[in-house]
Amino acid sequence: MTALVVCNTYESYGVFLRGLQNSADLVHPVGDRSLFYLPSPKLLVTSVTPPHLDYVRSLGYVIQSFSPRRPSPSLCQDLITDQELSHALLAAIDRDAPLEIVPYGNTAEFFQMVAHYQTQYALTIALPESPVASLGWFRDALDGKSVFAMLAPALLEGTACRLAPRVVADSIPQATAAVQTFLAQAQACVVKPDVGYLSLGLMRFDPHDSWTQATIEAHLRRNAAFGHRKLSVEAWIRSGIEGQSPSVEVFVPHRGKPYVTYVCDQVFSADNLFAGIALRPEFYATAWAKTLSQGALAVADRLQSLGYCGYFDLDAIVDSEGQVYVIEMNPRRTGGTHVHDLAEFLVGQDYCNREVLLSGSLTLKHPCTWPELEIVLRESGLLYPQGAVIPVQTSSLPLGWLGYVILAAEWEAVQGWQKRLLALLT
């Protein structure tokens, strides 16, 4: 069976991202992560060809890479309309064997593309990470914080996890009133778009600051990420454990029992943007990890009974008393799936017992190209396998930022490698 990865990241967040400036510059480079999706050999379609493809191949991956000549916001539409792209892809496919397609997001455009290739080219296609096309609306609905807030009490019933207190607002005036209510209770809160990406647009309000109705509303209206859509106003719960926000990812197969892929702590930048994850063996023995994993598996069983298939994660906060509060659900391959897949490929399925991984991103001193950066990383001894730094996002180098994973045996060693990397490049 031929495996094909379609990294339709931008397409998955199109409605949200179209309101932001330079959003393609932010999202297209994230497609580089898909180099590490699935074992090899595989075919890979991304909006832009990852510059460090040959380096990834040197790690043992067998990848044939394809990209449209003029990428549009919809990679799946490009796979239909770009004849050069589709012909090159078809030439690489064994037409006598089933084609297994794994997308980043199970979008309407993805299912249209699958139907096109089935009918136009008579391909037999398997979708191991996708629900049936008629349930695409269900996955889309789960992506909204408002729908998850409505379903969470039933999904989490019987578990020790709780949903973090929140108000779903249909407008900025409603969100303003919700913020005022939290602040009046001396409770910090955050405001998020109902469907978002990388925590873009998140705003925090603290009761120690001098907020009025007018200043809150004005602050919210200046946020381009909010626009004319629902907003989620959530209690900001102070973490009682190391790190900020633990998360668990689960895979839900078409048949068979759902299972946890990894437990991690999320890493955020100084301006509250999602930056990466930390995977550490000691997490699995903690009470919060067991509680969160049990809650996620209960959610997975209930979603599976409704026809859901594929990945999802639950992001959470653990307070000082050990209570696990679920913040949100992301129904797709997540910001850490590539780290897990990479670790399994390089180390083995038991990597979580033996290795520590940290993914992150950094802003470079100066924009550069991959050949330039590769020389610097090799000469400094940082580049894996001689060192511990694995570049994962390099399409963004001309824009001035790099995505990376660090792999080492101890957390202190990971921190040391990261310190060297930051000192060299920032």
For each residue, the residues with C-beta under 8 A, 3 or more apart:
1: 97 98 99 100 126
2: 43 92 93 94 97 98 99 100
3: 38 41 42 43 100 102
4: 42 43 44 45 89 93 99 100 101 102
5: 34 37 38 42 43 44 45 101 102 103
6: 45 75 76 79 101 102 103 104 110 113
7: 31 33 34 37 44 45 46 47 75 103 104
8: 11 12 74 75 76 103 104 105 107 109 110
9: 12 13 27 28 30 31 47 104 105
10: 13 14 17 23 24 27 28 47 73 74 75
11: 8 14 73 74 75 76 105 107 109 110
12: 8 9 104 105 107 332
13: 9 10 16 17 27 195 196 197
14: 10 11 17 18 73 74
15: 18 195
16: 13 19 20 193 195 196 197 200 225
17: 10 13 14 20 23 24 26 27 197
18: 14 15 23 73
19: 16 224 225 227
20: 16 17 23 26 200 224 225
21: 224
22: 25 26
23: 10 17 18 20 26 27
24: 10 17 27 28 71 73
25: 22 28 29 396 399
26: 17 20 22 23 29 30 198
27: 9 10 13 17 23 24 30 31 197
28: 9 10 24 25 31 46 47 48 71 395
29: 25 26 32 48 393 394 395 396 399 401 403
30: 9 26 27 33 393 403
31: 7 9 27 28 34 46 47 48 50 104 395
32: 29 35 46 50 52 392 393 394 395 396 403
33: 7 30 36 37 337 338 392 393 403
34: 5 7 31 37 44 46 104 338
35: 32 44 50 53 56 61 63 338 392
36: 33 56 61 338 339 341 342 345 392
37: 5 7 33 34 42 102 333 337 338 341
38: 3 5 42 102 341
39: 42 344 345
40: 60 61 62 63 345
41: 3 62 63 64
42: 3 4 5 37 38 39 62 63 64
43: 2 3 4 5 63 64 66 89 92 93
44: 4 5 7 34 35 63 64 65 66
45: 4 5 6 7 65 66 67 75 79 85 89
46: 7 28 31 32 34 49 50 65 66 67 75
47: 7 9 10 28 31 67 68 71 75 78
48: 28 29 31 67 71 395
49: 46 53 65 67
50: 31 32 35 46 53 56 65 394 395
51: 369 370 394 395 397
52: 32 55 56 370 374 391 394
53: 35 49 50 56 57 63 65
54: 57 58
55: 52 58 59 370 374 391
56: 35 36 50 52 53 59 61 63
57: 53 54 60 61 62 63
58: 54 55
59: 55 56 345 346 384 385 390
60: 40 57 345
61: 35 36 40 56 57 345
62: 40 41 42 57
63: 35 40 41 42 43 44 53 56 57
64: 41 42 43 44 92
65: 44 45 46 49 50 53
66: 43 44 45 46 85 88 89 92
67: 45 46 47 48 49 71 85
68: 47 71 72 75 78 79 82 85
69: 82 84 85
70: 82
71: 24 28 47 48 67 68 75 78
72: 68 75 77 78
73: 10 11 14 18 24
74: 8 10 11 14 77 78 109
75: 6 7 8 10 11 45 46 47 68 71 72 78 79
76: 6 8 11 79 80 103 107 109 110 112 113
77: 72 74 80 81 109 112 113
78: 47 68 71 72 74 75 81 82 85
79: 6 45 68 75 76 82 85 86 89 113 116 117
80: 76 77 86 112 113 116
81: 77 78
82: 68 69 70 78 79 85 86
83: 86 87
84: 69 87 88
85: 45 66 67 68 69 78 79 82 88 89
86: 79 80 82 83 89 90
87: 83 84 90 91
88: 66 84 85 91 92
89: 4 43 45 66 79 85 86 92 93
90: 86 87 93 95 121
91: 87 88
92: 2 43 64 66 88 89
93: 2 4 43 89 90 99 123
94: 2 97
95: 90 121 123
96:
97: 1 2 94 124
98: 1 2 124 125 126
99: 1 2 4 93 117 123 124 125 126
100: 1 2 3 4 125 126 127 128
101: 4 5 6 114 125 126 127 130
102: 3 4 5 6 37 38 128 129
103: 5 6 7 8 76 106 107 110 129 130
104: 6 7 8 9 12 31 34 332 333
105: 8 9 11 12 110 332 333
106: 103 110 111 129 130 131 136 139 310 332
107: 8 11 12 76 103 110 111 136
108: 111 112 136
109: 8 11 74 76 77 112 113
110: 6 8 11 76 103 105 106 107 113 114 130
111: 106 107 108 114 115 130 133 136
112: 76 77 80 108 109 115 116
113: 6 76 77 79 80 109 110 116 117
114: 101 110 111 117 118 125 127 133
115: 111 112 118 119 133
116: 79 80 112 113 119 120
117: 79 99 113 114 120 121 123 125
118: 114 115 121 122 123 124 125
119: 115 116 122
120: 116 117
121: 90 95 117 118
122: 118 119
123: 93 95 99 117 118
124: 97 98 99 118
125: 98 99 100 101 114 117 118
126: 1 98 99 100 101
127: 100 101 114 130
128: 100 102 253 254 309
129: 102 103 106 251 309 310 311 333
130: 101 103 106 110 111 127 309 310
131: 106 135 136 138 139 307 308 309 310
132: 135 307
133: 111 114 115 136
134:
135: 131 132 138 139 307 308
136: 106 107 108 111 131 133 139 140
137: 140 141
138: 131 135 141 142 306 307 308
139: 106 131 135 136 142 143 308 310 331 332
140: 136 137 143 144
141: 137 138 144 147
142: 138 139 147 148 151 303 308 312 329 331
143: 139 140 147 195 330 331 332
144: 140 141 147 148 194 195 230
145: 148 149 166 168 192 194 195 230 232 328
146: 149 150 168 194 230 232
147: 141 142 143 144 150 151
148: 142 144 145 151 152 328 329
149: 145 146 152 163 166 168 232
150: 146 147
151: 142 147 148 154 155
152: 148 149 155 156 163 326 329
153: 156 157 163
154: 151 157 302
155: 151 152 298 299 302 303
156: 152 153 159 161 162 163 295 298 299 326
157: 153 154 298
158: 298
159: 156 291 294 295 298
160: 291 294 295 324
161: 156 291 292 294 295 314 316 324 325 326
162: 156 323 324 325 326
163: 149 152 153 156 166 325 326
164: 234 235 237 317 325 326 327
165: 234 235
166: 145 149 163 232 233 234 235
167: 174 175 178 181 232 233
168: 145 146 149 194 230 231 232 233
169: 172 174 175 177 178 230 231 232 233
170: 174 230
171: 174 175
172: 169 175 176 217 220 221 226 231
173: 176 177 217
174: 167 169 170 171 177 178 231
175: 167 169 171 172 178 179 191 220 226 231 233
176: 172 173 179 180 213 216 217 220
177: 169 173 174 180 181
178: 167 169 174 175 181 182 189 233
179: 175 176 182 183 189 191 205 211 216 220 233
180: 176 177 183 184 211 213 216
181: 167 177 178 184 185
182: 178 179 185 187 188 189 205 207 233 235
183: 179 180 186 187 188 189 205 207 211
184: 180 181
185: 181 182
186: 183 207
187: 182 183 207 235 236
188: 182 183 204 205 206 207 235 236
189: 178 179 182 183 204 205 233 234 235 236
190: 202 203 204 205 233 234 236
191: 175 179 202 203 205 220 226 231 232 233 234
192: 145 196 199 201 202 203 231 232 234
193: 16 196 200 201 225 226 227 229 230 231 232
194: 144 145 146 168 229 230 231 232
195: 13 15 16 143 144 145 229
196: 13 16 192 193 199 200 201 202 225
197: 13 16 17 27 200
198: 26 273 274 335
199: 192 196 202 268 272 273 274
200: 16 20 193 196 197 225 273
201: 192 193 196 223 224 225 226
202: 190 191 192 196 199 272
203: 190 191 192 219 220 223
204: 188 189 190 236 272
205: 179 182 183 188 189 190 191 209 211 216
206: 188 209
207: 182 183 186 187 188
208:
209: 205 206
210: 215
211: 179 180 183 205 215 216
212: 215 216
213: 176 180 216 217
214: 217 218
215: 210 211 212 218 219
216: 176 179 180 205 211 212 213 219 220
217: 172 173 176 213 214 220 221
218: 214 215 221 222
219: 203 215 216 222 223
220: 172 175 176 179 191 203 216 217 223 226 231
221: 172 217 218 226
222: 218 219
223: 201 203 219 220 226
224: 19 20 21 201 227
225: 16 19 20 193 196 200 201
226: 172 175 191 193 201 220 221 223 229 231
227: 19 193 224
228:
229: 193 194 195 226
230: 144 145 146 168 169 170 193 194
231: 168 169 172 174 175 191 192 193 194 220 226
232: 145 146 149 166 167 168 169 191 192 193 194
233: 166 167 168 169 175 178 179 182 189 190 191
234: 164 165 166 189 190 191 192 327
235: 164 165 166 182 187 188 189
236: 187 188 189 190 204
237: 164 317 319 325
238: 319 320
239: 243 244 245 317 318 319
240: 318 319 320 321 322
241: 246 286 288 318
242: 265
243: 239 246 265 266 267 278
244: 239 265 266 267 268 317
245: 239 265 266 268 315 316 317 327
246: 241 243 263 264 265 266 283 288 289 292 315 316 317 318
247: 263 264 265 266 277 292 313 314 315 316 334 336
248: 260 262 263 264 289 292 293 296 313 314 316
249: 260 261 262 264 311 312 313 334 336 337 340
250: 258 259 260 261 296 297 299 300 311 312 313 314
251: 129 258 259 261 310 311
252: 258 300 303 304 308 309 310 311 312
253: 128 256 257 258 309
254: 128 309
255:
256: 253
257: 253
258: 250 251 252 253 297 300 301 304
259: 250 251 297
260: 248 249 250 263 293 296 297
261: 249 250 251 311 337 340
262: 248 249 279 336 339 340 352
263: 246 247 248 260 279 283 284 289 292 293
264: 246 247 248 249 277 278 279 283 336
265: 242 243 244 245 246 247 277 278 280 283
266: 243 244 245 246 247 274 276 277 315 335
267: 243 244 274 275 276 277 278 358 359 360
268: 199 244 245 272 273 274 275
269: 272 273 274 275 361
270:
271:
272: 199 202 204 268 269
273: 198 199 200 268 269
274: 198 199 266 267 268 269 335
275: 267 268 269 359 360 361
276: 266 267 335 336 339 358 359 360 361 403
277: 247 264 265 266 267 335 336 339 357 358 359
278: 243 264 265 267 356 357 358 411
279: 262 263 264 283 336 339 340 343 352 355 356 357 358
280: 265 283 356 411
281: 284 352 353 354 355 356
282: 285 286
283: 246 263 264 265 279 280 286 289
284: 263 281 289 352
285: 282 289
286: 241 282 283 289 290
287: 290 291 322
288: 241 246 291 292 316 318 322 324
289: 246 248 263 283 284 285 286 292 293
290: 286 287 293 294
291: 159 160 161 287 288 294 295 324
292: 161 246 247 248 263 288 289 295 296 314 316 324 326
293: 248 260 263 289 290 296 297
294: 159 160 161 290 291 297 298
295: 156 159 160 161 291 292 298 299 314 324 326
296: 248 250 260 292 293 299 300 313 314
297: 250 258 259 260 293 294 300 301
298: 155 156 157 158 159 294 295 301 302
299: 155 156 250 295 296 302 303 312 314 329
300: 250 252 258 296 297 303 304 312
301: 258 297 298 304 305
302: 154 155 298 299 305 306
303: 142 155 252 299 300 306 308 312
304: 252 258 300 301 307 308 309
305: 301 302
306: 138 302 303
307: 131 132 135 138 304
308: 131 135 138 139 142 252 303 304 312 331
309: 128 129 130 131 252 253 254 304
310: 106 129 130 131 139 251 252 331 332 333
311: 129 249 250 251 252 261 331 332 333 334 337
312: 142 249 250 252 299 300 303 308 329 330 331 332 334
313: 247 248 249 250 296 329 330 334 336
314: 161 247 248 250 292 295 296 299 326 328 329
315: 245 246 247 266 326 327 328 329 330
316: 161 245 246 247 248 288 292 324 325 326 327
317: 164 237 239 244 245 246 324 325 327
318: 239 240 241 246 288 322 323 324 325
319: 237 238 239 240 322 323 325
320: 238 240
321: 240
322: 240 287 288 318 319
323: 162 318 319
324: 160 161 162 288 291 292 295 316 317 318
325: 161 162 163 164 237 316 317 318 319
326: 152 156 161 162 163 164 292 295 314 315 316 329
327: 164 234 245 315 316 317
328: 145 148 314 315
329: 142 148 152 299 312 313 314 315 326
330: 143 312 313 315 334
331: 139 142 143 308 310 311 312
332: 12 104 105 106 139 143 310 311 312
333: 37 104 105 129 310 311 337 338
334: 247 249 311 312 313 330 337
335: 198 266 274 276 277 359
336: 247 249 262 264 276 277 279 313 339 340 359
337: 33 37 249 261 311 333 334 340 341
338: 33 34 35 36 37 333 341 342 359 392
339: 36 262 276 277 279 336 342 343 357 359 405
340: 249 261 262 279 336 337 343 344
341: 36 37 38 337 338 344 345
342: 36 338 339 345 346 357 390 392 405
343: 279 339 340 346 347 351 352 355 357 407
344: 39 340 341 347 348 349 351
345: 36 39 40 59 60 61 341 342
346: 59 342 343 351 407
347: 343 344 350 351 354 355 407
348: 344 351
349: 344
350: 347 353 354
351: 343 344 346 347 348 354 355 357
352: 262 279 281 284 343 355
353: 281 350
354: 281 347 350 351 409
355: 279 281 343 347 351 352 407 408 409
356: 278 279 280 281 407 408 409 410 411 413 414
357: 277 278 279 339 342 343 351 405 406 407 414
358: 267 276 277 278 279 405 406 414 418
359: 267 275 276 277 335 336 338 339 392 403 404 405 406
360: 267 275 276 403 404 406 418
361: 269 275 276 393 401 402 403 404
362: 401 402 404 421 422 425 426
363: 400 401 426
364: 367 368 397 400 401 402 425 426
365: 425 426
366: 400
367: 364 397 398 399 400
368: 364 372 373 397 398
369: 51 372 373 397 398
370: 51 52 55 373 374 391 394 397
371: 374 375
372: 368 369 375 376
373: 368 369 370 376 377 391 394 397 402
374: 52 55 370 371 377 378 383
375: 371 372 378 379
376: 372 373 379 380 424 425
377: 373 374 380 382 383 387 389 391
378: 374 375 381 383 386
379: 375 376
380: 376 377 383 387 420 424
381: 378 386 387
382: 377 387 388 389 417 420 421 424
383: 374 377 378 380 386 387 389 391
384: 59 387 388 389 390 407
385: 59
386: 378 381 383
387: 377 380 381 382 383 384 417
388: 382 384 406 407 408 413 414 417
389: 377 382 383 384 404 405 406 417 421
390: 59 342 384 404 405 406 407
391: 52 55 370 373 377 383 394 402 403 404
392: 32 33 35 36 338 342 359 403 404 405
393: 29 30 32 33 361 396 401 402 403 404
394: 29 32 50 51 52 370 373 391 397 402 403
395: 28 29 31 32 48 50 51
396: 25 29 32 393 399 400 401 402 403
397: 51 364 367 368 369 370 373 394 400 401 402
398: 367 368 369
399: 25 29 367 396
400: 363 364 366 367 396 397
401: 29 361 362 363 364 393 396 397
402: 361 362 364 373 391 393 394 396 397 425
403: 29 30 32 33 276 359 360 361 391 392 393 394 396
404: 359 360 361 362 389 390 391 392 393 421
405: 339 342 357 358 359 389 390 392
406: 357 358 359 360 388 389 390 414 417 418 421
407: 343 346 347 355 356 357 384 388 390 414
408: 355 356 388 413 414 417
409: 354 355 356 413
410: 356 413 414
411: 278 280 356 414 415
412: 415 416
413: 356 388 408 409 410 416 417
414: 356 357 358 388 406 407 408 410 411 417 418
415: 411 412 418 419
416: 412 413 419 420
417: 382 387 388 389 406 408 413 414 420 421
418: 358 360 406 414 415 421 422
419: 415 416 422 423
420: 380 382 416 417 423 424
421: 362 382 389 404 406 417 418 424 425
422: 362 418 419 425 426
423: 419 420 426
424: 376 380 382 420 421
425: 362 364 365 376 402 421 422
426: 362 363 364 365 422 423
